[in-house]
Amino acid sequence: MNAHIPFKLGLYKEAFPQLLAFRITTTKHNLICSCFIFHDYYVKYEEKCTDASQCNESERKALLEFKHSLQAMDFLGDDALSSWISEECCLWDGVYCSSFTGYVEMLDFGYQSLVVAGTVSPSLLKLHHLTSLNFSSNDFNGSLIPEFFGSLKNLILLDLSNANFRGPIPSLLGNLSMLETLRLGGNSRVFNVGKLEWLSHLSRLKEVDLSFTNLSNANDWSQIINHLPLLQKLNLRDCDLPSISSSSVSLTNSSTSLNTLDLSDNNLPSSAIYPWLFNVSSNLVSLDLSSNQLKGPIPDAFGNMMAIQELYLSDNLFILAENQVRGDSGLNEIGNLPDFRVLDLGYNLLNGSISKSIGQLSNLQVLRLAGNSFDGDVISEAHFSNFPNLQELDLSYTSLTLKFNTGWIPPFQLSQIKLCSCKLGPRFPDWLRTQMDFLLVLEYLDISASGISDSLPYWFWDSLHGLNFINMSFNQISGTFLNKSIAVRHLDLSSNNFSGPLPSFSSIFMESINLSKNKFTGSVSRICNITAELLELLDLSNNLFSGLVPDCFKRLWSLTALNLADNSFAGSLPSSLGFLTPLEMLSLRGNKFSGELPSSLQNCTKLKFLDLSDNELSGEVPMWIGQRLSRLVFLSLQRNQFRGRIPHRLCGLKYLQILDLSVNKISDTIPPCINNFTSMAEKVSLDRRIEHHLSDEGIFVSFTRLRYVDEALFTWKGTKQRYPQLGLLLAIDLSCNQLTGEIPKELNRLQELVALNLSRNLFTGKILQKIGHLRQLEHSTTEL
């Protein structure tokens, strides 16, 4: 390998922050050498050198047959195996040969990001020396797992995880007697037929991952695991595992090799899992029992797991979204385990106070106690004085009070701080400055709803090196952003007292910006300087912005939610909104926009939520709303200057739950096709919320799901009310217009309608006699 490669590694990581691995090929002593560099939490080098002249012709032909059956493409639609044309097949992407014999020993497509059509060719059977087959993290379009894999008898590793396979696990895999690693996890449509007896033949197994596969009929799973003497890692997350019978426990003859066990998300009751678990736990280092049905106090037996370093017990009895682990906080039982690195007891019903003996866990790196009932308890520096290695602290939703002496310098350097709903204020916590040293990396900071009523300290924005996530919402923090440029991937400053002009945003990696419910003023022309092509959320609502909205949304083509509501914007709507084709939510209500709707808006065909109410928009209600925006769930044009008739095409909005055209100048009759609003006419499954899920997939930050919920504003029984929970209200408001003619009898078919307002129009004839038969109707105003 060239000596200069390690020195350039930092440049690779900076230029390609999402890259998991890359390959460098060099020449050394007439041999072709390739090096894979992985960077996750560390860097690892793996080098192979092969004589370019060594390539078995029969294996080359077998590989070409394999390629032709796959039709593999990369994410750009190009041939992902374009390198498979030279004579030196050992240098093809994903192919690894023995440096001594030249035979193919490994096929590794785990980092190729393939999109695969067709089937996997049995020509792989001609690779008689194949020991490793890795198809993980690809897309096989729901193909069946080939049964002939069971004939690749020299395989040591078989990895089909997260590759979109489906169907039954072939029992012939039990013939792979040399297998040490088996990964089938992450294929949610894969299932096991009957028992797992075939697995017992693989006595050399060291790692098994069957996560997210359906094992509901595998009543023998615990017995089979007991008879794999070399097994070290076992992942059975979300497998719908059946409970362990008492006979399974009595037959236990397990080895002491098991060190990593994940049984999370299986609905297992404690009465079934504990007897078996404590019989196999002598050498467990990592144990995940989160999202099960654990009840009662935390057993003392956890304290007997002397090797345990990571313990995840969060979110049990998940149907209630909280645990039933009761009694004292349970920390005393495990306080005698000094090698602990990860302790996750989040979202339980733990109560009482947090003992200072937790400080005995001096090697602790991750502490998660979120979502418990520690009301009134006070955390001081005494609790944290012996945590020099702590990296992640999550005390969210515990109502804990954190009271530290002024000038306190923590012994740790945190990468993730999650203190939502803790009591930190009223002063801004000065100890956070010690966690934002420019030489170290704080990546995640959540101090939302923490009772801070203070100005943002001068040092804060100067210390944001490497920060990916900031949430300071629902406080009373004040300050301006003059001459400050913000470079954060996810930023939420909503519901505070920030003021002044719109800040500048300098990061090309920004994905969400939420500045709603503050006191920002002036123009928003700076949004034209945003270069973040990955930006999915921009919320500037409920501020004091004014002037024209610049017509520069073309560069923000990734937006899925745009909220500019409740400001003082004026002028016409920017035509460049039509470039936002992924847009699902657009709210411009409560401004002074005027003119007709730009026709380019019909390009936003994924819109579910459209609120243009309380403006000065005019013209006819466009026909293309019903034709092109067919996914709409919420549509409000209330309190504008729209005229003309209700277009018949609007009846095509079969998913519509709320329609508000009130307080306009709409005339003519109500189209009879209004009964085509399927969501109002039939009892169907409805979108309860319109949510936008943003994911932070940074290399150094654990996957974080961020959620933005659209909030409907609707006049209900004379009062404007906010509805973040759609599906509970199915409503039509056509009041205060100039509608004429008779009320169409087709309205009687909207059996699921909850609210109907047709008042203050020019209707003639009789009120519908059967309108009282609408079984869900709670409020109706139909004055003639």
N, C-alpha and C positions, 0 to 999 in steps of 0.2 A: 504494500500500500504506500502511496506517496506520502512523504513525511509531512507535507503541508496540509493535508486534509483535516486533522484535528483542529488546527488553528482557524480554519474557515467554518467550523461547525456552527459557531454562533451566528454567522451570517445566514446560513441555511435556515436556522431556527427562527431568525427574525423575519426573513423573507417569506417563509412558509410556515406560519404558526400552527396550521391545522394538520401539517404533514406528519404522519405516524412513522414513515420509513422511507428511505430512498436508497438507490443502488448506485455505486460508483464502480466503474470498470477501468482497470489499469493493466499495464503490461509489466511482467517481472520475469526475467530469465527465460524469455521465449514462451512463458506460460500466460494464459489469460486469467486474470484474477478479478473477482467481483466481491464487493464489500457491501453488506447491508448495514445501514446505520439507523438504529431505532432511537427515538427520543420521546420518552414519556416522563418519568420522574428521574431517569438516569440515561446515560448513553451507553450503548452496547455495540461492540464491533463483532461482526461475524464474516470471516474471509474464506473464500474458496478459490483454489487455483486448479485449472484443468488444462491438460494438453489439448490444444485446439484441434489436433488431428484425431483425437479419440472421440468417436461417435459411432456407436453400433448402428449399422444401417437398418436392421430389423426394428430396433427401438425408434429410430427416426421415423420410419414409416408408420409405426403404431401411434406415435405422437401426432403425426399429420392427420391420421384418421380421427383421432381424438379431437383435434382442432376443428376439422370440417363438420363434425357432428354438433359442435357447440354453438357456432355462430356468435362468438364472443365479441362484445363491443365495450368500449370505454364510455365514460359519461358524456363525451362529445359525439358519440355515435360512430367513432372510427374503430377499425379493427384493433382489438386489444392485444392480439397476438401477432402483430405485424413483424416482429423480430423473428418469427418462425419460418424463415425462408433460406437461411444460410445452411451450409453443409454441417456446421459445428453445432449440433443440436444441444450440446451440453452448455452452450452459452445463450440459449433462448431464455426469454423472460419466464421465470417460474420453474425452470428445469435445473436440477442439481445432480451432478454425476459424481461417482467415486473418482477421486484423483489418482487412484491406483489402477482400477479396472476400466474406467470410462463408462460403466453401466449407469443408467438412470436410477438414482436412489430416492429422490425426493421431487414431488411436484407441489409447489407452494404458490397458491394464488390468493393468499390471505390478505394481501395489500394491493391487489390489482384493480379493485372496484369494477368488477365485470358486470355486465348485464347479459345474461345467457338465455338463449333460446335453444330448442331442440333437446337432445338427451345426451347423457354421458356415454360415450362409446365403450363397448366391452374390449376395444383394442388395448385398453390399459392392462388387460390380463397378459399381454405380451411383454410387459415390463416386469420380468421375473425377479428383479432385484429391488423392486420398489418397497421402501420401508416407511415412507412418510407421504401422506396425501392430505393436503390442506386446501379446502374450498371455502373457508370461513369468510363471512362478511361479503358475500356475493349474492347474486339474485338468479336462482334457477327456476323462477316463474312457477312455483308450485309443482315441480317435477317430483316423481316418486324417488325415494332413495333406491338406487340400483341394487338388486339382490346379488349381482356378481361381485360387489365389494367384499362379500363374504369369502370369495375365492382368492383374494390378494393376501395369501397366507404369510407373507413376510412383513406385513405392515406392523410397525411399532406405534405409529401415530395415525389416527383417522380423525380429521376435524371437518365437520360439516355444519358447524354452528353458524347461526344467523345467515343462512344461505337460502332461505325461502324454499325449503323442501316440504313435502307434505306426505301424508299417508302413513302406513304402518312401518315400524322399525323392522327390517328384515331379521328374522331369527337366525339366518345364516351368518350374521355377524359373529355369532358364537363360535364360528370356526377359526376366528383370527387369534389363534393361541399365543402368538407372539406380541399381541397388542398390549401397550402400556398406557396409552392415552387415547380416550374415546370422548369426543365432544360432538354432541348432537343438539346442544341447547340452542334456544332462541328461535326454533322452528315451531311456531304455535299450532300448526296444522299437522304436526307429527304426533303419532300415538303408538302405544304399545298394545298389541293384541294379547289379552290374557296375562299370564305371569311373566316374570323376568328371568325365568330359568336359564335362558340362553346366556345371560350375563355371567352366570356362575362358572361357565367354562373358560372364562378369560382370567385365569388365575394370576397373570402377571400385571394386571391393571394397577396403575398407580394414580391415575386421574380419570374421573368420570364426570361428564357434564351432560345431564339430561334436562336442564332447566327449560321450563315453558312447554315441555312435551306432556301429553296426557297419559298419566300412569294410573288412572282411576281404577283399573281392573287388576293392577299388579299387587295383589294382597301379600305376595311373598317378598316385597322389596327389602324389608329390614333383614330377613333371613339371608337373602342373597348377598347383601352388603356385608353381613357378618362373616361370610365365607370367601371374602376377597382379601387374602392375608397381607398383600403389599399395598393396599389402597391407602393413599395419602390425602387426596382431594376429592370431595364429593359435592356436586351441586345439583340439588333436586328442587330448586326454586320454582314455585307455581306449577306444580305437576299434578295437582288434585290428588295427592297421595291418600290412600285409605289408611285408617287408623291401624296402629300396631296391635295385634292380638297378644294376649298373655302367653300363648304358646310360642310366639316369636321371641319373646323376652327369655323364656326358659331355655330356648335352644341356642342362646347367644354363645358363640365361640369365637369372638372377634379378636383380631390382632390389635396390637397397640400402635399400628402405623398411622391411623387416621389422624390428621392434624388440622384439616380445613373442612368444615361441614356447613352447608347452606340448605336449610329446610324452610326458608321463608315463604310466605304467601301460600300456605297449604291448608289453612283452616284446621290444623291439628290441635286436638284438646290436650291439655297438660297431663291429664290422667293417663293418656296413651303414650305420649312421647317421653316423659321423664324417666320411667323405668329402663327403657331401652337406651336412652341418651346417656344416662349416668353410668351405664355399663360399657360404653365405648369411648368415654371421654377422657381417659387418663392422659393422653398426649395431645388433646385438642389445643390448638393455638388460636384458631379463629372459628367462632360459632355464631351463626345467624339464624335466629328463631323469630324474626320480626314478622308481623302480620299473620299470626296464628290465633289460637284461642286460649292463650295462657291465662290461668286464673289463680287467685289466691296470692299469698306472699311469695316473694322470690325464694326458692329453696336454698337452704344452707349448702346443699351439695355443689352449687356453683362455686362456692369458696374452696371446694376440694380439687378443682381443676387447676393444679399447680402450674401447668404450662400455658394456661390461657392468656392471650394477649389482646384479643379482639372479641367483644361480646355485644351482639346486637339483639335487643329484646323489644324494640319499639313497635308501636302500632299493632298490638294484638287485639283479637276480636274486632277486626277491622270494619265489620258491618256498622258498628257504633262509632267508628273513627277514633276510638280511644281504647286503651287497655282496661282490663279488669284486674290488674296486679295491684293489690291493695296493701294497706298497712303503712308502716314507716317507709321512708324513701328507699329502703333496700340497699343502700350504699354500704351499710356496716357489714353485710354478709360478704362482700367482696373486697373489703378494705385491707385484707391480708394478702392480696395478690400483687406484689410489688412490680411484676413484669408487665402489668397491664399497659396496652398502648391505645386501645379504642374501647370506649364505654358508651353504648347507645341505649338509653332507657327512655327515649322520647315518646311522647304521646301515650302515657299511661295514666293511671289515677294515683300516682305517688303523691303523698302528702307529708305534712310535718315539716321539719327543717332539714337542711342539708348539713350533715355533720362535717366538722373541720377535719375529721379523720380521713376524708377523701384525699387529703394532701399526702397520705401514705402512698398513693399511686404516683410515685415520682417519675415514672417513665411515660406517663400518659401523654398521648399526642392528640387524641380526639375525645372531647367530652360533649355528649349530647343529652340534655335533660329536657328538651323542649316539650311544651304541651302538657305539663304536669301542674299540680295544684299546690304550689309553695307560697300561697298568698301570705303576705306580711313578712316573709323571711327576708333577712338582710344578708347580702354577700359582701364580705370585706376582703382586704388583701390577704388576711390570714388563711383564707380558703385556697389561695393561689400561690402562696409563697414557695411551695415545693414542686412547682410545675415548670421546670426549665425547658422541657421539650414540647410543651403544648403548642399545637398548630391550628386546631379548629375548636372553637367554643360556640355551642348552640344552646342558649337558654331562652329561646323565643317562646312567647305565650306562657310564661310561668309566673308573671307578675312579681318577679323577684326585684328587690331593690339592691342596686349595686352602689355601695357607698365606700369610696376609696379616698384616702387622705390626699390633699393637694400635693402635687409633686411626686406622687408614687410612681415608681418605675417598675413595671412588671418584669419578672425573671424570664418571660417567654417572648417569642416573636410570632404572632399569629398570622396565618394566611387567610383564615376565614373567621369573621366575627358576626354572629347572628344573635342579636339581642332585641328583636322586635317585641314590643309590649312590655319590656322590662322598664323599671323606673331608674332612669339615668340622670334626669334633670333636677332642677331647672337650668343649671349651667351646662354648657357644652363640655363633655368629659375630656379633660386635658390629657389623661393617660393614653388616649388614642394617638396622640402625636408620637409616642414612643413606638407605636406599631406601624408607622408610616415612614420610617427611615428610608431614604432613597436607595440605600444599598441592599435593602431587603424588600420582599414583595408581599404586601397585603393585597389580596385579590378580591375579597368579598367582604363588604361592609353593609350590615343591615341594622340600623338603629331607629327604625320607624316606630311611631307611636310610643315614644319613650319619655314623654313629658319634658322635652327640652324647649325652653323659652329663652333663647339667647341669640346673639349674633354669631354668625359663622366666623371662627377665628381666622386671622390673616394667613396662618401657615397651612390651612387645609388644602387649598387648591395647588399649592406649591409642592405637595407631598404625595401626589397621585401616581407615582411611578409604578406601572404594572397593574393598577387596580382595574378589574373587569366589571365590578358590580357595586353600585352605591344605591342604597335606599334609605333616605332620610325623611320619608313622607309622614304626614299626620303628626307634625310637631308645630312649633311656633318659632321656627328658625328664620332669622332675617339676614339680609345682606344683599349686595349687588355684585355684578360680575364684570365690572369695568376692567378692560385690558386683561381679562382672564380667558383662556382657551381650555375647554374641557375635552379630555381624551379618555372616555370610559365606555366600555362596551354596552352596559345597561345602566341607565341613570333614571332615578325616580326621586324628584324633589317635590312632589305634589302635596297639596294641603299644608302650605307653610306661609311665610310672610316675605318671601323673596321679592325684590323689586328691581327697578331699572330696566335697561334694554335687554333684549334677547341675548343670551350668551353666545359666544363662538364655540363651534365644535370642530375639533381638529383631527379626530381619529377616523381613519377609513374603515375601521372595524366596528363602529357603533351599530347596535341592533335595536335599541329602544331608547326613546327620550320621552319622559313624562314630566312636564312642568305645570300641570293643571292646578287650578285653585291656588294661585299666588297673586302677586300685584305687579307683574311685569307690564311694561308700557312700551309704546312706540311701535315702530315698524318691525315686520318679521322678514325683511329683505335678506337677513343673514342665512335664511334657510337655503338660499341659492349657493352659499359657500360650503354647504355640507357635501362632503365627498364620499360619504359612507353608502356605498351601493348595496350594502346588506341591511340597511335600516328597515325594520319591519313595523315599528310603532312610533308615531309622532303625535303627542297629545299636548296641545298648548291651550286647552279650553279653560274657561273661567278665569281669564286675566283681563288686563286693560289694554291689550294690543289694539291698534287702529290702522287705518290706511288700507291700501290695496294689498291683496295677497299676490305675491309675484308669480309670474307664469313660468316656473322653472322646475316643475315636478318630474320632468322627463328623466332627470338623473337619479331620482328616488324611486326607481322602478320596482324595488322589492317591498314597498310598503303594503302591509295588509290591514292596517288601521290608521286612519287619519282623523283627528278630532281637533277642530278649531272653534268649537261652539262657545257661545256666551262671551264674545269679545265685541269690538266695535269695528270690525272689518267692513269695507264698503266696496262698491264697484262690481264688475261682473265676475263670474266664476272663471278661474283659469282653465283654458282649454287643454292645457297639458295634464290635467287630471286624468284625461283619457289614456295616458301612458301607464297608469297604475293598474295594470291588468290583474295583479294578484289581490287587489283591494277587496276586503270583505266588509269593512266598516268605514262609513264616511258620515261624519256629523259636522254640519256647518250651522246649526241652529243658533238663534239668538244673536244675529249680526245685522248688517244693513246691506247685504248683497242684493243686487238688482239685475234686471235683464232676464233673458231667457236661459234655460239650461243649455249648456254646450252639448252639441250632439256627440262630441267625443266621449262623453260620459257613458255612452252605451257600450264602449269597449270594456268597461269594468264589469264583466259578466259574472264575476264571483261574488258580487256584493250581496250580503245578507241583511245589512243594516244601513238604511239611508234616511237621515234626518236633516231636512232642509227647512224646518219650521222657523217661524218668527223672523222672516227676512222681508225683502221687498221684490222678490222674484215675480216674473210676469210671463205672459204667453200662455199657450195651451199646455195641458199636461201631456207630455210627449207619449206617443204611441209605443215608442221603443222601450219604455220602462217595462211594459208587460211582455214584450217580445224578447228583449235581450237580457233583462235583469231578472231572469226567471227564478233565481234562488232567494229572492227577497223574503225575509221573515218579518221585518219591520219597515214600514214606509210612512213617513210623515212629511206632508207638504203644508201643514197647518199655518194659518196666519201669514199668507202671502197675497199676491195679486193675480193668481192663476185664473184663467177664464176658459170659456168653451165647455165642451161636454167631457164627461168621463169616458176615456177611450175604451172600446170593447176589449182591446188587447190586454187591458189591465186585469181582466178576468183570468188570464193565464198564470197568475201568481198563486200557484197551488199550495205553496208553503207559507203563505202570508198569515201572520197571527194578529198583527195590529195594522190597520189602515186608517190614517187620519188625514183627511182632505178638508177639514173644517176651516171656517173663516177665510174664504176665498171668494171668487166671483164665478164659480162654476155653475153652469146652467144646463138646460135640457133635462132628460130623464135619466134615472138610474138604469144602467143596462141590465136586462134580465139575466145575463150570464153570470151575475154576481154569485150565484150558487156554485160556481166552479172553484171557489176558494176552498179547496179540499180540507185544509187544516181546520176550517170553521164548520165544515159540513159533516165530517166523519171523525170518529174517534181514532186518531192515528198517533203514532209516536212523534212527539214534538221536541224541537230544540228548546230545552229548558233555559239554557244560557247560550248566548253567542260569545264564545270564548276564543281568544287567540293565544296559542301556546308558543312561546318563544323559548328556545333552548340555548343555553350557554355551553358550548362544547369546547371550551378552551382546554389546552393540553394539561394545564396544571390545576384546573378547577374541576371538581367532581361535577357530573352532569346536574344542571339546575333547571328545573322547569319553571318558567315564568308565565303568569297568566294575566291576561287583560280581558275584562268583562265589559261588554257593551251595556249601557244603561238606558232603557227606554223612558222617555218622558211623555206622559199621557194624562189628559184631563179626565178624571174619574169622579163622578158624583160632585161636579162643580169645583174640584180642587186638582191642581197639577200635582201629580205624584210620580215618583221615580220607581222604575221596575227593572232591577237587575235580573229578576227571576221571570223570564218569559215562559210561556206555556201555561201559566196560571191565569193569564188574561188574554182572551181572544176577543178583539174589539173592532168595531167600525164606527168612525165619527165623520159624518158628512154634514154636520150642522153649520148654520150661518153661511149658506150659499144661496144660489138662485135656482135650485133644482125645481122642476115642474113635473106635472103629470101624476100618475098614480104610483104609490109605493109598490114595487113589483112583488108579486106573490112568491117569487123564488126565494125571497129572504127567509121564508118559513123553513127552507131546507137547511139553513145554517144552524143545525141542532147543537153545536158545541159553542155557539156564540155566548159570551158573558156580558158584553156591553154593546149597546146600539144607540147612537144618537143621531136622529134625523131632524132635529128641531130647527126652527127659524129658516125654513125654506118656503117654497110656493107650491107645495103639493096639493093635489085635489083628490076627491074621492074619499073612500073610507079607510080607516086604519085597519090593517090586516087583522082579521078575526082570530087567526091561529097563531098570532105572534106570542101569545101567552103559553103556547105549547113548546116553545124553545126551552128545553129542560135545564139548560145551564144559565139562562139569562137572569142576571141579577139587577141590571139597570138598563132601562129603556126610556128614551125620550123621543117621541114621534109626533110632535105637535104639527097640526096642519094649518 
